[in-house]
Amino acid sequence: MSIADNIKSFKSSLPDGVTLIAVSKTKPLEDLQEAYDAGQRIFGENKVQEMVGKQEQLPEDIEWHMIGHMQRNKVKYIAPFVSLIHSVDSERLLEEINKRAQQQKRTISCLLQVHIAQEDTKFGFSLDELTTKVLEEFKQKYPHASIVGLMGMASNTDNDEQVSSEFGELKHLFDRLKNTNPQFDTLSMGMSGDYKLAIAAGSTHIRVGSALFGSRNYTI
Ligand SMILES: *Cc1c(COP(=O)(O)O)cnc(C)c1O
C-alpha cells in the first residue's frame, strides 16, 4: 500500500469526531507531500529543527503539531507557526510557550501531557497533580498558552487490558477537567499499535506514524 492509500483508508475508517495526525518524524519531504496530496493537512513532528525545516518547504495550509519533549530554549523557533503542542510536560515549559506566544501576538494551543504508562518515563504530569484548581491557575498565569486538552501514551505492551485501562484513566481525568473547562475538546491518545483501543476509550486525536509511512529507520 502506498502512503496515499494508507491515508485514504485511515480517513474513511475513522469514526466521526476522531482526527488523524500523521506523524512524519524522520520521513523525507516527498512522503509528507504524498500524504498532503492525498488530503492530509495535520502533521506531527517531535524535533524542533526538523519541524521548522519541513514547515519552510511544504504548503502553508499544513497544521504542524509538536508531539515530542521540548527544550524550553527551542520554543521560540516554532512559536510563529505551530498549531498545537501536545507535549507540555511541565509548568516551566508552559511559561515559556506563553512568553513566546505573546511575543508573536498569538495564542498557542497546548495539551498537557499526562504520565499514564506503568513504564518509568521522565515526562508528563501525574494523574493526581492535574486538578481543576491547577488548571485554573495555569489559565490565569499563562493566557497566551491555551490549554485545550490532554495527551498521553499508554504502556508499550501486548496486554490490551492494561492499555485500555490506562487510556480509561486519562479519559476520566479529561472528563473531570472538562466539567469546569468548556474549552477542553482534545484528548490526544493512540498511536499505530493502540489507536483502536484509544478510540474505544474516547480519544479525539490519534497520532499515527508507522502505520501510514512505514517503519522508521533511526540509524540514518
Ligand atoms: C512517534 C510517535 C508517535 C507515532 O508512533 P507510531 O507507533 O509510529 O504510530 C505518536 N506519538 C508520539 C508522542 C510519538 O513520539
The ligand as a Gaussian input file, in Angstrom:
#p B3LYP/6-31G(d) Opt

LIG

0 1
 C        6.480000       8.596000      17.163000
 C        5.304000       8.973000      17.972000
 C        4.011000       8.567000      17.601000
 C        3.715000       7.673000      16.412000
 O        4.197000       6.390000      16.630000
 P        3.815000       5.159000      15.653000
 O        3.949000       3.978000      16.509000
 O        4.827000       5.207000      14.544000
 O        2.448000       5.387000      15.163000
 C        2.944000       9.009000      18.373000
 N        3.134000       9.800000      19.458000
 C        4.358000      10.214000      19.832000
 C        4.482000      11.079000      21.028000
 C        5.485000       9.806000      19.109000
 O        6.691000      10.219000      19.510000

